[in-house]
Amino acid sequence: MIICPSILEKKTEDYFKIIKKLRPYFDYFQIDIADGQYVENKTATIDDFIKKAFNYQSLIKDLYFDFHLMVKNYPHEIKKLESLKKILKVKNIFIHFDLIKKNSFKFYKTIGLVLNPQDQVGDLASRVDLNLINSVQIMSVIPGAQGNPFIENSLNKIEQLRLLGYRNKIFLDGGINEKTLPVILKEKFLPDVLCPGSYFTKTKSEKETEKKVNQFYFLLKKFS
């Protein structure tokens, strides 16, 4: 199982501070971008992230990134990310399923879909050919802010997707910590990628960060 910490910050500089903090333990990160319209919370913009990224090339050059776009105007933001590919390894760009329901949408190999807690797998399967979706990210919290409570029944969507024949990667994002990890791992069908957020990003010292990383991997091994 792959661990990909998600980072959601209001200030652009803080994204890179957290990447630097967690870089000794991880080489894969998910950057959360929120516009204050699709969700209430608002982060730094992609424009600001791109400008700063050119100043941190030595930090990010060997790392991999996903971008989770919690934004209404996702086509515009996806185009902006093209310029980042010169200096940054972008694996996936996630957009929300409920935003594409009423629009025609062309799938690309880097585009994944996000299912919010209220979204149903059956609705997704009836509207979109599952085989065209590069990856699916299941939100196990109400999206928009880190620290929202874990929604356990979101885990059922992993089983539903697999039983419908979906074979690409499934991500789980939201409320993942030392208490919810055993709950996740007891399920028959598991995600391919876990995206813990505040559990790692809000640590106050190197010692606390190391302790939490070690604890997480201990639990992952214990309950797998």
N, C-alpha and C positions, 0 to 999 in steps of 0.2 A: 504494500500500500504506500502510495506516494504522499508526502506531506508538503503542502504548498501554502505557507502562511499568507493570509490576506491582510492588506494594509489599507486603512481608510483614514485620511488625515485632512484637516482643514488647511494646513500650511504645506506648501510644496516641499520646503526644506525638510519637513518631518518625515516624508516618505523615505528620503535618502538616509536620514539618521537611523531609521528603523532597519532599513536594508543593511546598513553598516553594522548595526548591533547583531542582527541575525545571520549575517553572512558566514560566520564561522561554522554554523550548523546546517544551513540550507543553501541550495543553489537555484531554487525555484520559488517565485513569489507571484501573488496575484494583487494587482493594483486596482483598488476600488475607486471609481469615479462617480460622484453623485451631483446632479444639477440643481437640487433644491426644488424641482418641479415634479419629476416622476416620483421622487421620494422627498420627504421633508428636509432631510439633512443635506447639506451642501459641502462638498470637499473642494480642494484645489482643482483647478481645471486641467484638462489635457494640454492646453496651450502652455500653461505654466510648467507642467511636468516635462514637456518636451524641451523647453528652454533650459531648465535645470539639468536635464539628463546629459546634455552636451558638456556640462561642467564636471560630470561624475563618470566619465567614460572608463577610467581605471577601476572604479568600484563595480560597475555593472557589466563590464565586457564579457565576463565568463559566466554570467547568470542567465537564467531563463525567466520569462515573464508571461503572465496572462493579464488581460485587462477585463474587468467586470464593469460594464457601462450601465449604470443606473440612471439613464438619461433618456429624455423623450426623442431628441434629435440624434438618434444613434447613427444614421448614415453619414452625417456630417462629421461626427467624432471618429468614425472608422477611417474616413479619408485622412484625417489628421495623423492617425497612428502610422500611416504609410511612411512618413518621414523618419519615424523612430527606428525603422527596420535597418537603417544604415549603421546604427550604433548599438542596437539592442535586439536580443533574440526573443521575438514574440511568438509564442506557441498557440495561444487561443485568445479570441476576443469574444466575450460573452455578452449577449443582449437578451432582453426579457421577452418571453413568449407572448405575453399579453399585449405587447406593443406591435407585434407583427400580424396579429389575428386578422385585421381589416386591411392589411397591405400585402401586395405581392412582394415576395422576397426571394432573392437568389442566394443560395447557400454556397459558401466557399469553404475550403478545407480548414481555414483557421477560425471559422465562425461557429460558436456554440450557443445553445439556447438555455435560458434560465427559467426554471419553474418556481414561482412564488408559492407560499403555503396554500393559497386558495386555488391555484391552478391544478387541473386534473390531467393525469396521464392519458386517460381516454380521449379527452378533448384534443390534446396534442396529437395523438395517433390518428384521429379522424381528420385532422387538418393538414398534417405534414407527413411525408414519407419518412419514417424513422431512420431508414438507411441513409438518408441524405444529411442527417445531423452529425456533425463531427464529434460533438460532445454535449452532454446535458449536465447542467449544474442545478442541483436541488437545494433550495433555500430551506434551512431548518430553523430559521428565525424570520420575523417580519423584516424585510430588507430596509437599509437606510442608515442604520447606526450599529456600531459594535456594542455588545453587551446586552442585546435584547434576549429574552428567554427562549430556550431551546424548545422546539415543537417536535415531540417524539414521533407523532404519526406521519411526519414527512418522510420517515424512513421507509414506509410502505411503498413509496413511489419507485424505489430501487428495484424491489421485487416485481412490481407491475411492469416496469420497462423491460426487465430481463425476460419475463414470461411472454411479452409481446415480440420478443426476438431482437431487441436492441443489444448490439454487441460492442458498441464503441464505449469510450470512457465516460463514467459517471462521477461527477464531483459532488461533494457535500460541503455546504458552506453555512456556518452560523451556529454560535453557541457551543462550539466544540472545545471541551476542556477536560480536566481530570475526572469530573463527575459524569459527564455525558459520554465520554469515550467508551467505557464498559457497556453502556446501553446500546451504543452504535454497533459494537463488535459482537454482541450476542445475537444479532440478526443473521438469518441464513444467507441473505444476499447483501453483500458489502459494497461500499463505494470503492472506486479505484483510487480516488484522490480525496484527501481530507484537507480542508482549508480553515485551520484555526485562525482566529483573529486576535482579539484583545488578550487571550490567554498568553500569547507570546509578545505582542506588541506593546503592552502596557507595563512590562517589567521595569523596575526602577534601578537595577544595578546589573553588572555582568554576572555576579554570583547568583542572583535571582533568575536571570535568564538561563544560565547553565543548569540550574536546579530544575526549572520547569521543563526544559527540553529533555533532560535525562528522565524525569518523571513520566513525561508523555511517551517516550519510547519504551520505558519499562512497562507501562500499562498496555501499550500496543502489542508488545511481545507476550505479556501475561494472558491477555484475553483473546488473542488471535487463535 
